[in-house]
């Protein structure tokens, strides 16, 4: 249905993104089980006290962030999963990054990471990142992933226009 754009109609509204990020982190923290995982949230801008207001589909953006957080939880046994928000005022965009210290991106999956049914997980369907990509692209944004340069874990990020 997503390929036919039947179920991906966006319901855009103006809202502050920070409470949505915090709610997604709180929800994700309920799903860590016995793993020793902590979460952090960082605003990378100097004006980090300022709440960032965006125009987007709140439910869909939360769905993307939740999926990225869940993937980080699934690939990590311990450590910190960081959500970082960066605003580019010149480009009028917001980037959300999820950084973990887990197992990193499987090299066999990496080339088709955002394709349908791409998974190295025994539990997953391989649709989460594909759906996330479709949501981000429907917002005229971009999504990407890379293994961290220090060799530990991965970073998944997406950028969307603020308005």
PyMOL commands that set and color helices and strands:
alter all, ss='L'
color gray80, all
select helices_A, chain A and resi 17-29+58-75+107-110+128-138
alter helices_A, ss='H'
color red, helices_A
select strands_A, chain A and resi 13-16+36-43+53-56+78-88+93-99+142-147+154-161
alter strands_A, ss='S'
color yellow, strands_A
deselect
rebuild
show_as cartoon
